[in-house]
Amino acid sequence: MNVPAATSSLSPAILALAEPPARLIDTPAMDYFLIEVVNALRESSAVAVARTKKLEQEMVDAGLLPPPGPSAVAGASAASKRDSSFRDSIGSGISRSESAQGKSLVDDEEEGVRQRLEAIGMHVGANIAERLCHDRSLFTDTLDAVKFVCKDLWSACWDKQVDNLRTNHRGVYVLQDNAFKPITRLSTWEGRADGIRRAKLYVAMPGGIIRGALARLGFQAAVIPEITQLPQCTFQVKLPKG
Amino acid sequence: MGPPLRLNAVAFVSAQNHPILIRTFSQPKQDELKYHYIAHTSLDVIDERITAAGATKSTGCYLGLLYVEDVAVYGFMTPTKVKIIIALELSDNVVRDADVITIFKALHTAYRRSVANPFLRLNVPSDNVTDHSLLVAAGGQKWKLFRQRIDEICGAVTLPGAAA
């Protein structure tokens, strides 16, 4: 039952400001955009990796760096990657230490794309969470926040709710979606295994969205997406106990 | 219709209790510091109310009238732990809760629209721990639109209401 505005001592202008009309987005356009984002970021990441490698090479030539032994390369590339990531405004704390020996150029680029996608996802997730909290009451505990992610965030982003939520009551939650929207239409010529490998990149941004939303609500979480079978995706969320 | 509500000041405080923006609209310009002080005091009162509400399991966002010290101070805490504090001038007519909640919702909308802009945070990693260093910059040049939105809300509040 709506209270008529005339009984309020506020003008209609502020009522309009308090409840702005919802801005909607065209879903197929958004889906195409998200698919192309991965390709565009792959190019961008290749350019960034080439740039840091060139910088390293120049420093080695100028004698500022010791000639590349395996540990020196890892140290220099980790440092310069951190610099370039700050400049490109990605700050996710993904560990780079595994990149020590035998790291091929392709892995560097994949990791770069994944970091960028996750950083974009974090920003998007934080702001979507802020928007969805507009009419809500405060969160009572961690489980309440995870349920908010499973229901409100999932319906806003992917038109359905999470199919299965499991927890070990010690801060680890597993969210399972049997037909995760970004990867439902994914297929490749080379078979299931290759499809799963490629899909891993497309779930990096949704993982970032979940992580960003929880971060804005005040919970520092680690989110790990896993795909075993193509349209089904699980996200393992590790929250500090509390 | 009685005289409209007069909004004296608005303060946003981040989740880590760092001030984001404190904006005053009262006539005498030297009162800015007083509202900084009021915002600071309100944080304690908000903490009390939140722990009290937590004990009784009631989780509303609107915290009601916090205290009165020649202005009436109302508080609101969003689920993302951002606190909004407003100071309304004391007046004789009844101030409805629903009206104050509407003002808070409009302020929250202005805040989240501005914060969603990625260009305001280009040079800082998206790390929540260091959030405060860039939010304090909300008084600076780049956040002009945020301040404009707040001014617009204040203007809308103090207009006379629709005729009954």
Contacts between the chains, C-beta under 8 A, distances in Angstrom:
chain1	res1	chain2	res2	distance
A	3	B	98	7.0
A	5	B	162	6.2
A	6	B	162	5.3
A	6	B	163	7.4
A	6	B	164	5.4
A	7	B	164	7.3
A	8	B	96	6.9
A	8	B	98	6.7
A	8	B	99	5.6
A	8	B	102	7.3
A	8	B	161	6.5
A	9	B	1	6.7
A	9	B	2	6.6
A	9	B	4	6.1
A	9	B	5	6.6
A	9	B	93	7.7
A	9	B	96	7.2
A	9	B	99	6.1
A	9	B	161	4.3
A	10	B	4	7.8
A	10	B	5	7.4
A	10	B	99	5.3
A	10	B	102	6.0
A	10	B	103	7.5
A	10	B	156	7.6
A	10	B	157	6.5
A	10	B	161	5.7
A	11	B	156	5.7
A	11	B	157	7.8
A	11	B	159	4.5
A	11	B	160	7.2
A	11	B	161	5.6
A	11	B	162	6.3
A	12	B	162	6.0
A	13	B	156	4.1
A	13	B	159	6.8
A	14	B	102	6.3
A	14	B	103	6.7
A	14	B	106	5.6
A	14	B	153	6.4
A	14	B	156	3.9
A	14	B	157	5.6
A	15	B	102	6.1
A	17	B	106	4.0
A	17	B	109	6.6
A	17	B	110	7.6
A	17	B	152	7.2
A	17	B	153	5.8
A	17	B	156	6.1
A	18	B	102	4.5
A	18	B	103	7.3
A	18	B	105	4.0
A	18	B	106	4.0
A	18	B	109	6.7
A	19	B	105	6.8
A	20	B	109	5.8
A	85	B	125	7.8
A	86	B	123	8.0
A	86	B	125	6.3
A	89	B	118	8.0
A	89	B	121	7.5
A	89	B	122	5.2
A	89	B	123	7.0
A	89	B	124	7.7
A	89	B	125	7.3
A	89	B	126	7.6
A	90	B	125	7.3
A	90	B	126	7.6
A	91	B	124	7.5
A	91	B	125	2.1
A	91	B	126	5.0
A	91	B	127	5.3
A	92	B	125	7.9
A	92	B	126	7.2
A	93	B	127	7.7
A	119	B	126	6.1
A	122	B	126	5.4
A	123	B	118	5.8
A	123	B	126	6.1
A	126	B	126	8.0
A	127	B	112	7.1
A	127	B	115	7.2
A	127	B	116	4.1
A	129	B	80	6.8
A	130	B	78	7.9
A	130	B	80	5.7
A	130	B	112	4.4
A	130	B	115	6.8
A	130	B	116	7.1
A	131	B	112	6.2
A	131	B	116	7.9
A	133	B	78	5.8
A	133	B	79	4.1
A	133	B	80	5.7
A	134	B	105	7.0
A	134	B	108	6.6
A	134	B	109	7.1
A	134	B	112	7.6
A	135	B	105	8.0
A	136	B	61	7.5
A	136	B	79	5.3
A	137	B	59	4.6
A	137	B	60	5.9
A	137	B	61	6.0
A	137	B	79	7.2
A	138	B	50	8.0
A	138	B	59	4.2
A	138	B	60	7.4
A	138	B	61	6.0
A	138	B	77	6.6
A	138	B	79	5.4
A	139	B	59	7.6
A	139	B	79	5.5
A	140	B	54	8.0
A	140	B	57	7.5
A	140	B	59	5.8
A	212	B	126	7.8
A	215	B	128	5.1
A	216	B	80	5.2
A	216	B	128	7.8
A	217	B	79	6.7
A	217	B	80	5.8
A	217	B	81	7.7
A	218	B	15	5.9
A	218	B	80	7.3
A	218	B	81	5.4
A	220	B	128	7.0
